[in-house]
Amino acid sequence: MNLPNNKKNKFIKKNTISVIIPVFNDEKRIARCIQSVKNQKYINLELIIIDDGSDDTSAQIADFYASTDGRIKVIKSKNRGPAAARNIGIRSSIGEFIFFLDSDDYLKKNTLEYLLDKIKIPNVDLSIGDFLISNDSINDAKIKSKHTLKFSRTVTLNKSIINDYISLYLRRPNKYPLFSYSWGRLFKASIIKEHKLFFNEKLWTFEDVDFNFRYLAWVNKVSFVKKNIMNHTINNIYLSASMRLPKDPGRFFGFKQALNSLGIYLDKMKINQNIKHNISHAYVCYTIIQLIRLGFQSNRSNNKVILNLIRDCISDKMLQNSLHHYAPLSEDSKIIPFLIKIRQPLLLFYACKIRGRLRYKVNNSQQKT
């Protein structure tokens, strides 16, 4: 791994944006991603590409671009996942601002310009842009983000508005995702580096959520830019991390640490009303979401692993206690929380398998069962 020396790493270049892209075996899309950064109208940037142990031509493609543009550098690393790759990028960056981008996503031409303009508003420490969702079969995204549920225009969020939004997030964490991603937003490098806010490399899922809430503890205001600044590809090369079973399946439940970081944030903000209730509700919501994703991924080779993971999950005392605070909406599954409560792992396994295939629209004929 080639990293800059410590003296260079302490230097921060004013008004420069460090764009950090982890890449792992994404040779079909990495060029599009890099080109979208090169095409930015705001040119005062550096692009750091971390090759996370790819065994395809991703690294060679990145090296080619680096050879043609002095703003681009490529760092080679062993495969350790996107969290570790982003941390390498943070440590290597010199920009006053940091922007994370996934290798299968791509930016609009004015993305960095829009976000930089908003983060320079007094007391704003984070600027977030809206985005469109696409898949690998189309270049022009058609699906709007879920931010439209709350924001109809560009707005600056003070602490009160931020905390109100977090309350909504705790009630419906999959419906209010403003702080669920690390990409598509501009961070201040000074906050990240002074407070050592690196991604938790032990987490396989929800490391973005955990990072965001630790960062928010040092934020005065947030700007939301109601412009589609980028296209987000739902078929991420990391398989969205939360949709792929890690070697250590216990890491599939990273939301526990993320909610713990959120609880610390709420304590710091001195928001005590219904904290335990709301976090407990979110704890159950996230457990159900992840169990359904496990069911979606089940096949002959991992059935036993998943079933054992479900057994461990429903034995979790915090989960059982949190069920008392869980209030599902009409469209939510009633059978899954009931099976968790009565601790029926096998029935829960099949319920999650069925629900997963319905939710993710998987064709049964394509699955190994």
N, C-alpha and C positions, 0 to 999 in steps of 0.2 A: 504494500500500500504506500503510495507516494503522497505525503502530506507536506504543506509548507512548514517552515520552521517557526518556532514560537514567537520570535520577534516580528516576523511578518504577520502572524496571526493576530497580534495585539493591535495592529493598525486597522482603523476603520475609515474608509473613504467616504467623505460627506456626499450626500445626494446620489450615491451609487446604490443600485439594487442588485443584490446577489440572488440569482435564480438557481435553485437547487433541484436537480432532477435525478432521482434514483432510477436505474434501469436494470431489468433482469430479463434476458431472453425476449426482447421486444423489437426484433430487427425489422418487422413490417411497419412499425409505427413511430419509432424513435426519430427518424428523419423529419417526419411531419411535425413532431413536437419541437425539435430543435429549430427547424425553419421558422416556426411561429414565434419563437423568441427572437431570432435574428431579424424578423420583420417588424419588430416593435418600433413605433415612431420615437419612443424614448430610448435613446442609444447609450445613456450612461449606466451601463450594466455589466455584470460579469455572469457568465453561465458556467455552473459547476455541475458536471455530469459524473455521477458515481456509478461505475459498472459494478453491480452487486454479484460478481461471479458468473456472468453470462457465459454460456457455452455455444451461443450462436454468433452472428456477426454484429451484434449490437455495439460492442466495444470498438470494432473496426470502423463502423459508421460514425460513432462519436469522435474517434481519433481523426477521421477525415475532416469533419467540420472544425475541429480544433486546429488543424493544420492550415485552414483557410481564414480563420478569424481569431485574432489575439485575445478576444474577450472570453473565449471558451477554453476551459481546461477539463481534462478527464482524469479521474482518480479510479484506480483499480483496487478492488477489495474482494475478499472471500465472500461467499454468499451468506449473509447474516440477516437478511430481511430489510424492508423499507425503513424501519425505525433507526437501525444502525447506520444505514446509508445516509439518511438525512442528518444524523449527528455528525458524520464525517464531513458533510457539506457545511454544516454550521461552523465547525471548528476551522474549516478551510476558508471561510468567507471573509471578505474585507468590506462588504457593503454596509451602508448605514441602515439599509432595510433588507429584509429577507422574504423571498417569495418561493414557496414550494410548489412543484408541478410534477404530476405523474407522467410517465413516459408515453402513455396512450392518450393523453389529453392534449389540447392545443389552444392557443390564445388568439383573441382578436387583436387587430393591429394597435389599438389604443389601450389595451388592458393596463399596462404598467403606468401609463400616463394618467389614466382615470384614478387608479388607486393611490398614486403618489400625491395627486392633487388633494385628495380627501384626508390622507394621513398627516398632511401639513397644516390642517386646521388646528388651532390651539387646543391643547389637552386631548387630542385624538391620538391614541396609541396603537390602533388596529383598524385597517380598512378592509372591508370584505365586499367582493363583487358577486353579482348574481351570475347564473350560468344556465346553459342548456344541456340536455342529456341526449347522447346519441349511442349507437351501438356500432359494431364493426362493419355492418352492412351498408351504412350510409355515412356520408361526410357532413351533410347538413343536419344538425340536430333539430328535432321536432318537439321534444318534451320539455316543458318548463320545470324549473326546480320547485321544491316545496316552500321556498322562501315567499312565494306569492300568497301563501296562507296568512302571512302576517304583514308583509311589507308591499305596499303598492307604489312606493316612490323612494327616492334617495332620502336618507334620514340619518341624523346623528343621534346615537343612543347614549344617554347618560346612565349613571349607575342604576337609577330607579327603573328605567326602561329595560336595561340589561337583566336586572333581577326579575322583573315581571316576565320577560321572555324565558328565563331559566325555569320559572314556575310552570310555564306552559310545556317546556321541554320535559320536565319531570313527569307531567301527566301523560304526555304522548311523545316519548323520545324519538320515535321514528317519523313523526310528523313535523317537528320543529328542529331542523338539523343545522341551524346557523353555526353552532360551535362543535359540530361533529366532524368537520374536515380540517385538515391543515393546509390543503391546497386552495388556490383561488383567493388568497388574502395576503396583505402586506403587513409584516411584523416589523417592529423596531429591533434591530440587532442589539442595541444597548440593553434592552430589557431582558432579552434571551441570555445574553452573555454575562451580564452583571449578576443575574439571579440563577445562573447555571440551569436554565430551563431546557434540558435536552429531552429527547424522546426516551421513554422507558423501554429499553431493548428486551426486557423480560416479557413484555406484552406482545402477543400475536394479533390481538384484536383490540380495538378501542384505544390504541395508543394516541390517535389524533385527539380524541375527546379528553383524555387525561392531560395531554400537552396543552390544549386550549384553556382548560379551567385553571391550570397552574399559571398560565400566562395572564389570564383575566384578573388574577389577584393583584396584578401590578398595573392595570389599565384604568385610566380615568374615563375615557369615552371611546366609543366604537362608531365608525362610519360605515353605513351600508350603502353600496352603490347599486341602484336599481338599473343596471345595464348588464346585458349578457356579455360578460367579458371573456368567456371561454366556453369551449365545448368539453364536457366531461363524458368519457367513454365508460359505460357501465360494465363492459367486459374487461376489467383491469387485468394486466398480465400477472399480477400477484393474486388473481382471482379474488380481488377485493379483501384479501386476508381473512375477513370475517366469513367468507364463503368457502374457505379451504381448510381442511383438517390438518393442524400442525403435527409435527412428530411427537410433541408432548401435548396430548389432547386437552390437558388441564388449562393450557394457555388460551383455549377457545373462549374462556369467560373473563376476558380482560376488562369487561365493564365494571367488575368489582373494584378494581383499583381506580378506574375513571370516576366512579361515583364517590369513592373515598376522597379523591382530589376535589370533587365538587363540594363535598361536605366541608372540607377544610376552607374552601373559598367562601361558602355561606357563613361559616363561623367567623371568618375574618371580616365579612361584611356586616356581622352582627344581625343576621337574619335568622331568627330562631323559630318563628311561627311555622308550624307544620313541617319543619325540615325533616324530622324522622319519618313522618307519614309519607311525604312526597318522595323521599329517597327510597323508602321501602317499596312504594308503588312502582317506581322506575326499576328497582332491582328485580321485581317479578316480571315486569314488561320485557326487560332485556333477557332474562332467563328464558322466557317463552320464545322470544325471537331466535335466540341461539339454539334452543332445542329443536325448533322447526328447521333451522338451517342444518343441524346435524341429521335430522330425518331426511332432508333433501339429498344429503351426500351419502346416505347409507348404501352399501352394496355388500356382496358376499365377502369381500376381503376385510371390511372394517365393521361389520355388524356387531361382533363381540366387543370391540373397542368402544363403539358408540353406546352399546347397552350398558357396559360397565361405567362409562362416563355419566350416563343418565342416573344410574344407581347412586353414584357418589353425589351427584348434583342434588337429588331429592332428599339426601340425608343432611344437607347443609342446614344448620340450625337457623342461620340468618334468613335463608329462603323461606323456611317454614314459618318463622315469626313474621316475615314480611307479607305473607299471604293475608294476614289480618287487615292490612292497609291497602290491599289491591282492589281496585274498583274498575272492572272491565266495562268497555262500552258495548253497545248492542252488536257491533260487527266482530267483536273479539271472541276468540274461542273460550267456551265455558268448560269444555271437557278437559283441556290440558291443565289448567290450574287445579281442577278437581282431582285429576290423577296424580298431580304433584302432592296435593294435600294428603291423599290416602296412600301415597307411596307405592304406586303400582308401575314399576319400571318397564315391564314388557308391554303393557297396554299403552303406556305413555310413548314408548318407542314407535309403535304402529300408528298412534294418533298423530305424532309429529311427522312421521314419514308421509302419511296421506296429506296432511296440511301443507307440508313442504312442497310436494309435487303440485298441489293445486295453486299455491302461492307463486311458485316460480315457473309455472306452466311448462313443466317438464313432460316430454312425451315418454310414457312408460316403456315403449319399445326401444328407446335409446338408453335405458338404464340397465345396469347389471344388478339384478336382484336375486 
